[in-house]
Amino acid sequence: MASDVETGRITTDIPARMDRLPWARWHWLVVIGLGTVWILDGIEVTIVGSMSDALKPANTGLGLSSSDIGLAGAVYVAGACLGALLFGQLTDRFGRKKLFLLTLGIYTIATVATAFAPNPLWYFCARFVTGMGIGGEYAAINSAIDELIPKDYRGRVDVAINGSFWVGAALGSLLTIPLLDPKVVDPAIGWRLAFGIGAVLAVGILFVRRNVPESPRWLFIHGRDEEGEQIVKDIERTVSEETGGSLPEPTEEPITIRQRRTISIAEIAKTVFTLYPRRTILCFSLFVGQAFLYNAFFFTYGDTLTTFFGVKQTGWYLAVFAVSNFLGALLLSPLFDRVGRVRMITGTYIVSGVLLGIAGMMLGGLNATTLTIFGVVTFFFASAGASAAYLTASEVFPLETRALCIAFFYAIGTAVGGISGPLLFGKLIDDASKSKDITGLAFGYFLGAALMIVAGLVEAFLGVKAEGQSLESIAQPLTAEDAGGKEGVREGSGRTVPGASPA
């Protein structure tokens, strides 16, 4: 295909030089500029959950029912799935930086449109486009972060950054307390102001993000090795100045690459389904489990509190819940590099699944406080596991396919778990509210628990031991060649074998 025409061959040590860098202030620029988008996603999801009562009145809200609230969550996730697939492909084709600027812009405009929604249809459409922006962010940001962060820090940074979603969730929860208080803010504009806050934060992040460079790994694959070389030299000079010492020598061998402008979708699909079937099953399982668990429970948690326990200000409960999630990802993240990916992902998935199942069995005897306590403990472990699902998808496939693979598994897993979850829970809440019997939600809890436990078991058998390894050794680039001039990759539990046939 024309898109796969070879433009040159180079031998480069750029990956080895990026991976041997010590941690410096420059890496914090990457974390702040790229990772803070998850705070925006957390604000978005929390506002929808907290605003359920505010959106229901026809005179001050939009006249939505509990099922409509669940539909809004499903619409947002559907947009995220489509956005991930669309922008994931464009990220691999046109570069990480162009797309992580574009997707943040789309999110900002759509969030402002949500704040001005005059009717439910406008609101649903705006939520869909907002989701598209966030979905595109997941693909562009995870791929860029993994390609810019040194291998010894990649696991903890990726898990902690994905966990920063809950900083936004806590912030959104607390902000809704005054905004939903009719004594402080007019109910007709309080929920609109809440959505506007996300747009203000996004503009600030955009200014920081402009200083984050394009991925040098992406550049040398696509025939722009001179530009990539210059970026790496600038990074090395900055890191050397910030750390006040000379940089260590690279430990990884240089890699020979057949450069191409773009890689065809057909070759990407072949890579995912033919060369890496076990990793495909692994990522699908992890994404379905965490997507159902979070989108089902968290999108409708505020509605559960107000419907069955008469809670008027859900913000305090959601804030405590969110803080626990963030602490789980932050405190457990170093263990993904020290203890290892497989053990930590298996443990966090299975433990959180078992705890959620216990909560489902005890649902009839719980109140707002005890249900929140169960959520706090369960999701302390689940947040780290869910963040590791994105880490897994972003590091176990070749560089040329990274963004689209993240997008693919996010979209497929989220479509199965994230769209069905809010719809199912919205229906369960509506049905259970008629009899005022919260045990009607138990089925959703049991289903979420089962999906998490199964995903944990899949990780135990098919997980990839990626800790401390370069991205190129976990999955060799499609355009890499061995000493004999042959291209090849092989699926395995750790390092790839150049020139080997698929497992």
Long-range contacts (C-beta under 8 A, 24 or more apart in sequence): 1-264, 1-266, 3-260, 3-261, 3-262, 3-263, 3-264, 4-260, 4-262, 4-263, 4-264, 4-267, 5-260, 5-261, 6-258, 6-259, 6-260, 7-223, 7-259, 7-260, 7-261, 8-223, 8-258, 8-259, 9-256, 9-257, 9-258, 9-259, 9-481, 10-220, 10-225, 10-256, 10-257, 10-259, 11-254, 11-255, 11-256, 11-257, 12-220, 12-225, 12-228, 12-229, 12-254, 12-255, 12-257, 13-250, 13-252, 13-254, 13-255, 14-216, 14-217, 14-220, 14-225, 14-228, 14-229, 14-232, 15-217, 15-252, 15-255, 15-470, 15-471, 15-472, 16-250, 16-251, 16-252, 16-253, 16-254, 16-470, 17-232, 17-236, 17-250, 18-147, 18-148, 18-150, 18-216, 18-217, 18-232, 18-235, 19-150, 19-151, 19-152, 19-250, 19-251, 19-252, 19-470, 20-150, 20-247, 20-248, 20-249, 20-250, 20-251, 20-252, 21-150, 21-235, 21-236, 21-239, 21-247, 22-150, 22-239, 22-243, 22-247, 22-248, 23-150, 23-153, 24-238, 24-239, 24-242, 24-243, 25-242, 26-235, 26-238, 26-239, 26-242, 27-148, 27-149, 27-150, 27-153, 27-157, 29-208, 29-211, 29-212, 30-144, 30-145, 30-148, 30-149, 30-212, 31-145, 31-157, 31-161, 32-208, 33-205, 33-208, 33-209, 33-211, 33-212, 34-100, 34-141, 34-144, 34-145, 34-161, 34-209, 34-212, 35-141, 35-145, 35-157, 35-161, 35-164, 36-164, 36-205, 36-208, 37-104, 37-107, 37-134, 37-137, 37-141, 37-205, 38-161, 38-162, 38-163, 38-164, 38-165, 38-167, 38-168, 39-164, 39-165, 39-167, 39-168, 39-171, 39-201, 40-107, 40-134, 40-168, 40-198, 40-201, 40-202, 40-205, 41-134, 41-137, 41-165, 41-168, 42-164, 42-165, 42-166, 42-167, 42-168, 42-169, 42-170, 42-171, 42-172, 42-322, 43-168, 43-169, 43-171, 43-172, 43-175, 43-197, 43-198, 43-201, 44-76, 44-111, 44-130, 44-134, 44-168, 44-172, 44-198, 45-73, 45-76, 45-165, 45-169, 45-172, 45-298, 45-299, 46-168, 46-169, 46-170, 46-171, 46-172, 46-173, 46-176, 46-298, 46-318, 46-322, 47-172, 47-175, 47-176, 47-191, 47-194, 47-195, 47-198, 48-72, 48-73, 48-76, 48-127, 48-299, 49-298, 49-299, 49-300, 49-301, 49-302, 49-303, 49-314, 49-318, 50-172, 50-173, 50-176, 50-180, 50-194, 50-302, 50-314, 50-315, 50-318, 51-176, 51-180, 51-191, 51-194, 51-302, 52-302, 52-303, 52-306, 52-314, 53-180, 53-306, 53-312, 54-180, 54-187, 54-190, 54-191, 55-123, 55-191, 57-187, 59-188, 60-186, 60-187, 60-188, 61-187, 61-188, 61-191, 62-117, 62-119, 62-120, 62-123, 63-120, 64-120, 64-123, 65-430, 66-303, 66-307, 66-426, 66-429, 66-430, 66-433, 67-426, 67-427, 67-430, 68-120, 69-300, 69-303, 69-426, 70-299, 70-300, 70-303, 70-422, 70-423, 70-425, 70-426, 70-427, 70-429, 71-124, 71-422, 71-423, 71-426, 72-123, 72-124, 72-127, 73-295, 73-299, 73-300, 73-422, 73-426, 74-418, 74-419, 74-420, 74-422, 74-423, 75-124, 75-127, 75-128, 75-131, 76-127, 76-128, 76-130, 76-131, 77-131, 77-291, 77-295, 77-414, 77-415, 77-418, 77-419, 77-422, 78-128, 78-131, 78-415, 78-419, 79-127, 79-128, 79-129, 79-130, 79-131, 79-132, 79-134, 79-135, 80-131, 80-132, 80-134, 80-135, 80-138, 80-410, 80-411, 80-414, 80-418, 81-131, 81-135, 81-410, 81-411, 81-412, 81-414, 81-415, 81-418, 81-419, 82-131, 82-132, 82-135, 82-411, 83-131, 83-132, 83-133, 83-134, 83-135, 83-136, 84-135, 84-136, 84-138, 84-139, 84-406, 84-407, 84-408, 84-410, 84-411, 84-414, 85-135, 85-404, 85-407, 85-408, 85-411, 86-132, 86-136, 87-132, 87-135, 87-136, 87-139, 87-140, 87-407, 88-136, 88-139, 88-140, 88-403, 88-404, 88-405, 88-406, 88-407, 88-408, 89-265, 89-403, 89-404, 89-407, 91-136, 91-139, 91-140, 91-143, 91-403, 91-404, 91-407, 92-143, 92-262, 92-263, 92-268, 92-400, 92-401, 92-402, 92-403, 92-404, 93-262, 95-214, 95-215, 95-218, 95-219, 95-222, 96-140, 96-143, 96-144, 96-147, 96-214, 96-215, 96-218, 96-403, 97-144, 97-212, 97-213, 97-214, 97-215, 99-136, 99-139, 99-140, 99-403, 100-137, 100-140, 100-141, 100-144, 100-209, 100-212, 101-206, 101-209, 101-210, 102-136, 103-133, 103-134, 103-136, 103-137, 103-140, 104-133, 104-137, 104-202, 104-205, 104-206, 104-209, 105-133, 105-206, 106-132, 106-133, 106-136, 107-133, 107-134, 107-137, 107-198, 107-202, 108-133, 108-199, 108-202, 108-203, 108-206, 111-195, 111-196, 111-198, 111-199, 111-202, 112-195, 112-196, 112-199, 114-195, 115-192, 115-193, 115-195, 115-196, 115-199, 116-192, 117-192, 135-407, 135-410, 135-411, 138-390, 138-406, 138-407, 138-410, 139-403, 139-404, 139-406, 139-407, 139-410, 140-403, 142-390, 142-391, 142-393, 142-394, 142-403, 142-406, 143-215, 143-394, 143-402, 143-403, 143-406, 144-212, 144-215, 145-394, 146-391, 146-394, 146-395, 146-402, 146-471, 147-215, 147-216, 147-217, 147-218, 147-399, 147-402, 147-471, 148-212, 148-213, 148-215, 151-468, 151-469, 151-470, 151-471, 152-337, 152-468, 153-337, 154-337, 154-391, 154-395, 155-333, 155-336, 155-337, 155-341, 155-388, 155-391, 155-466, 155-467, 156-333, 156-334, 156-336, 156-337, 157-333, 158-387, 158-388, 158-390, 158-391, 158-394, 158-395, 159-329, 159-332, 159-333, 159-336, 159-384, 159-387, 159-388, 159-391, 160-329, 160-330, 160-333, 160-387, 161-387, 162-329, 162-386, 162-387, 162-390, 162-391, 163-325, 163-326, 163-328, 163-329, 163-330, 163-333, 163-383, 163-384, 163-387, 164-326, 164-329, 165-325, 165-326, 166-322, 166-323, 166-324, 166-325, 166-326, 166-329, 166-383, 167-322, 167-326, 169-298, 169-318, 169-319, 169-321, 169-322, 169-325, 169-326, 170-318, 170-319, 170-322, 170-323, 170-326, 172-318, 173-314, 173-315, 173-316, 173-317, 173-318, 173-319, 173-321, 173-322, 174-315, 174-319, 175-315, 176-314, 176-315, 177-313, 177-315, 177-316, 180-313, 180-315, 181-313, 217-399, 217-471, 218-399, 220-257, 220-259, 221-257, 221-259, 221-260, 221-399, 221-400, 221-477, 221-479, 222-259, 222-260, 222-261, 222-262, 223-259, 223-260, 223-261, 225-259, 252-470, 252-472, 252-473, 255-472, 255-477, 255-480, 256-480, 256-481, 257-477, 257-479, 257-480, 257-481, 258-479, 258-480, 258-481, 258-487, 259-479, 260-400, 260-479, 263-400, 263-401, 263-478, 263-479, 267-478, 268-400, 268-401, 268-404, 268-405, 271-397, 271-398, 271-401, 271-478, 271-489, 272-397, 272-401, 272-405, 272-408, 274-502, 275-489, 275-490, 275-491, 275-502, 276-396, 276-397, 276-475, 276-491, 277-491, 278-462, 278-491, 278-503, 279-396, 279-397, 279-462, 279-464, 279-491, 281-458, 281-462, 282-392, 282-396, 282-458, 282-459, 282-462, 282-463, 282-464, 283-389, 283-392, 283-393, 283-396, 283-405, 283-409, 283-413, 284-409, 284-412, 284-413, 285-454, 285-455, 285-458, 285-459, 286-345, 286-349, 286-385, 286-388, 286-389, 286-392, 286-393, 286-409, 286-413, 286-455, 286-458, 286-459, 287-389, 287-393, 287-409, 287-410, 287-412, 287-413, 287-414, 287-417, 288-412, 288-413, 288-416, 288-417, 288-451, 288-455, 289-349, 289-353, 289-389, 289-417, 289-451, 289-452, 289-454, 289-455, 289-456, 290-349, 290-382, 290-385, 290-386, 290-389, 290-413, 290-417, 290-452, 290-455, 291-413, 291-414, 291-416, 291-417, 291-418, 291-421, 292-416, 292-417, 292-418, 292-420, 292-421, 292-447, 292-448, 292-451, 293-352, 293-356, 293-382, 293-386, 293-417, 293-421, 293-448, 293-451, 293-452, 294-382, 294-386, 294-418, 294-421, 295-414, 295-417, 295-418, 295-419, 295-421, 295-422, 296-417, 296-421, 296-422, 296-424, 296-425, 296-444, 296-448, 297-356, 297-375, 297-421, 297-425, 297-444, 297-445, 297-448, 299-421, 299-422, 299-425, 300-422, 300-425, 300-426, 300-429, 301-375, 303-426, 303-429, 304-371, 304-429, 304-438, 304-441, 305-368, 305-371, 307-429, 307-432, 307-433, 308-432, 308-433, 308-436, 308-438, 309-367, 309-368, 309-371, 311-368, 317-368, 317-372, 320-372, 320-376, 321-372, 321-375, 321-376, 321-379, 324-375, 324-376, 324-377, 324-379, 324-380, 324-383, 325-379, 325-380, 325-382, 325-383, 326-383, 327-380, 328-379, 328-380, 328-381, 328-382, 328-383, 328-384, 329-383, 329-384, 329-387, 332-381, 332-384, 333-384, 333-387, 336-384, 336-388, 336-391, 336-467, 337-467, 337-468, 338-467, 340-465, 340-467, 341-388, 341-391, 341-392, 341-463, 341-464, 341-465, 341-466, 341-467, 342-459, 342-460, 342-463, 342-464, 342-465, 344-384, 344-385, 344-388, 345-385, 345-388, 345-389, 345-392, 345-456, 345-459, 345-463, 346-456, 346-457, 346-459, 346-460, 346-463, 347-381, 347-456, 348-381, 348-382, 348-384, 348-385, 348-388, 348-456, 349-382, 349-385, 349-452, 349-453, 349-455, 349-456, 349-459, 350-452, 350-453, 350-456, 350-457, 351-381, 352-378, 352-379, 352-381, 352-382, 352-385, 352-452, 353-448, 353-449, 353-450, 353-451, 353-452, 353-453, 353-456, 354-449, 354-453, 355-381, 356-382, 356-445, 356-448, 356-449, 356-452, 357-445, 357-446, 357-449, 357-450, 357-453, 359-445, 360-441, 360-442, 360-443, 360-444, 360-445, 360-446, 360-449, 361-442, 363-438, 363-439, 363-441, 363-442, 363-445, 364-437, 364-438, 364-439, 366-438, 382-452, 385-452, 385-456, 389-413, 392-463, 392-464, 392-466, 395-464, 395-466, 395-471, 395-474, 395-475, 396-464, 396-466, 396-474, 396-475, 397-475, 398-475, 398-476, 398-477, 398-478, 398-489, 399-471, 399-472, 399-475, 399-477, 399-478, 400-477, 400-478, 400-479, 401-478, 417-451, 421-448, 463-493, 464-493, 464-494, 465-493, 465-494, 466-494, 469-494, 469-495, 472-496
